[in-house]
């Protein structure tokens, strides 16, 4: 960008960072981060949450946590918190993911479905069935947040993998939406045989 004579700013840095979030190229993420710091863009609040997400998805928790800690309490939005929770959960550190969710609650952040999805995925990856059920119950009861099919999918997944199929079926029956949102209905040999 500099070689082309373009002025470096946040509008140019954000799309670059978002483009590489899903890439495994940690060095590219670090380069964009360093570039923003060198050009005075780094401390911008709109850049910090995506940086937490980018580092977290790469499993580079040291940088994700450092960027998150440089955010003021006011800047720590749902995206930043949820990105941190997701990163820990995705990379097998469910205990830290759940602890981060608790810290978010203590900080009195206005919650929606995003951080709940992150914490439910962490529970699912770690096999924490009871904890997942607890978070699903608290969503509406404590925060007035309606669970989506994604939330239910996480809970059904963790219950099923834990061998608690009856409970998974109960959860599915209690869903306010069709279970086809969770499980694609495909023809199987058994279904074909039943038609005969």
C-alpha positions in Angstrom: 0.0 0.0 0.0 2.8 2.4 0.9 4.6 1.7 -2.3 1.5 2.7 -4.3 1.4 6.0 -2.5 -1.9 5.2 -0.8 -2.5 6.7 2.6 -2.7 4.0 5.3 -5.8 4.2 7.4 -8.3 2.1 9.3 -10.5 1.7 6.2 -7.7 -0.1 4.5 -6.4 -2.1 7.4 -9.7 -3.7 8.5 -10.5 -5.5 5.2 -6.9 -6.8 5.1 -7.3 -8.2 8.6 -10.7 -9.7 7.9 -9.4 -11.3 4.7 -6.8 -13.2 6.6 -8.8 -14.2 9.8 -9.6 -17.7 8.5 -6.1 -18.2 7.1 -3.6 -20.2 9.1 -0.9 -17.5 8.2 -0.1 -16.2 11.6 2.9 -14.2 10.2 0.5 -12.3 7.9 -1.8 -11.4 10.9 1.2 -10.2 12.9 2.5 -8.2 9.9 -0.9 -6.4 9.6 -0.9 -5.8 13.3 2.6 -4.4 13.2 1.8 -2.3 10.2 -1.2 -0.7 12.0 1.0 0.1 15.0 3.8 1.6 12.8 1.2 3.8 11.0 -0.6 5.0 14.1 -3.8 2.9 13.4 -3.1 0.2 16.0 -4.9 1.7 19.0 -8.2 2.1 17.1 -11.1 0.3 18.9 -12.6 -1.1 15.7 -9.4 -2.9 15.0 -8.8 -4.5 18.4 -11.8 -7.0 18.4 -10.9 -8.3 14.9 -7.3 -8.7 16.1 -8.4 -10.7 19.1 -10.4 -12.9 16.7 -7.5 -13.3 14.2 -5.0 -14.3 16.8 -7.4 -16.5 18.7 -8.4 -18.5 15.6 -4.7 -19.1 15.0 -4.3 -20.4 18.6 -2.0 -17.5 19.5 -3.6 -16.8 22.8 -0.7 -14.6 24.1 -1.3 -12.0 21.5 -5.1 -12.4 21.6 -5.1 -11.9 25.3 -2.6 -9.0 25.1 -4.7 -7.1 22.5 -7.9 -7.8 24.6 -6.2 -6.4 27.7 -5.2 -3.2 25.9 -8.9 -2.5 25.3 -10.6 -0.2 27.7 -13.5 -1.6 29.7 -15.8 0.4 27.3 -14.1 -1.0 24.2 -14.5 -4.6 25.3 -17.6 -5.3 23.2 -19.4 -8.6 22.5 -17.2 -9.4 19.5 -14.0 -9.1 21.6 -15.4 -11.1 24.5 -16.9 -13.7 22.2 -13.8 -14.0 20.1 -11.7 -14.7 23.2 -14.2 -17.3 24.5 -14.4 -19.0 21.0 -10.6 -19.1 20.7 -10.1 -20.8 24.0 -13.0 -23.2 23.4 -11.9 -24.1 19.8 -8.4 -24.9 20.9 -9.4 -27.1 23.8 -9.2 -24.8 26.8 -12.8 -24.9 27.9 -12.0 -24.0 31.5 -10.5 -20.6 30.4 -13.4 -20.1 27.9 -15.9 -20.5 30.7 -13.9 -18.4 33.1 -13.8 -15.6 30.4 -17.6 -15.9 30.1 -17.9 -15.3 33.8 -15.6 -12.3 33.6 -17.8 -10.9 30.9 -20.8 -11.4 33.1 -19.0 -9.6 36.0 -18.2 -6.7 33.7 -22.0 -6.4 33.1 -21.7 -6.6 29.3 -25.2 -6.6 27.7 -25.4 -10.2 26.3 -27.0 -11.5 23.2 -26.7 -14.9 21.4 -23.1 -14.5 20.2 -21.2 -15.1 23.5 -23.7 -17.9 24.4 -22.9 -19.6 21.2 -19.2 -19.3 21.9 -19.5 -20.7 25.4 -21.8 -23.5 24.2 -19.3 -24.5 21.5 -16.6 -24.6 24.1 -18.8 -26.9 26.2 -19.5 -29.0 23.1 -15.8 -29.4 22.2 -14.9 -30.3 25.8 -17.8 -32.7 26.4 -19.3 -30.5 29.2 -22.9 -31.6 28.8 -24.2 -30.4 32.2 -22.6 -27.0 31.7 -24.0 -26.7 28.2 -27.5 -27.4 29.6 -27.0 -24.8 32.3 -25.9 -22.1 29.8 -28.8 -22.9 27.5 -31.3 -22.5 30.5 -29.7 -19.3 31.6 -29.9 -17.6 28.2 -33.6 -16.9 28.4 -34.1 -17.1 32.1 -31.3 -14.6 33.1 -30.8 -12.6 30.0 -34.0 -12.8 27.9 -32.0 -14.2 24.9 -33.9 -16.6 22.7 -31.9 -19.6 21.7 -31.4 -20.2 18.0 -31.0 -23.5 16.2 -27.2 -23.0 16.5 -27.4 -22.9 20.2 -29.6 -26.0 20.3 -27.2 -27.8 17.9 -24.3 -27.4 20.3 -26.3 -28.8 23.2 -27.7 -31.7 21.3 -24.2 -32.4 20.0 -22.6 -32.5 23.4 -25.4 -34.6 24.9 -25.3 -37.1 22.1 -21.5 -37.4 22.3 -21.8 -37.9 26.1 -24.2 -40.8 25.4 -27.2 -39.0 26.9 -29.5 -39.6 23.9 -32.7 -39.4 25.9 -31.8 -35.9 27.2 -30.7 -34.9 23.6 -34.1 -36.0 22.3 -35.9 -34.1 25.2 -34.0 -30.9 24.2 -34.9 -31.4 20.5 -38.6 -31.9 21.4 -38.6 -28.8 23.5 -37.2 -26.6 20.7 -39.4 -23.8 19.5 -38.3 -24.5 15.9 -38.3 -27.6 13.7 -35.7 -30.2 14.4 -34.9 -30.2 10.7 -32.9 -27.1 11.5 -30.5 -29.4 13.5 -30.5 -32.6 11.6 -30.8 -32.8 7.9 -33.3 -35.5 7.0 -31.8 -37.8 4.4 -33.2 -41.0 3.0 -31.6 -44.0 4.5 -31.9 -47.7 3.7 -34.2 -48.2 6.8 -36.5 -45.4 5.6 -36.6 -46.9 2.2 -37.4 -50.4 3.7 -40.2 -48.9 5.8 -41.9 -47.6 2.7 -42.1 -51.1 1.2 
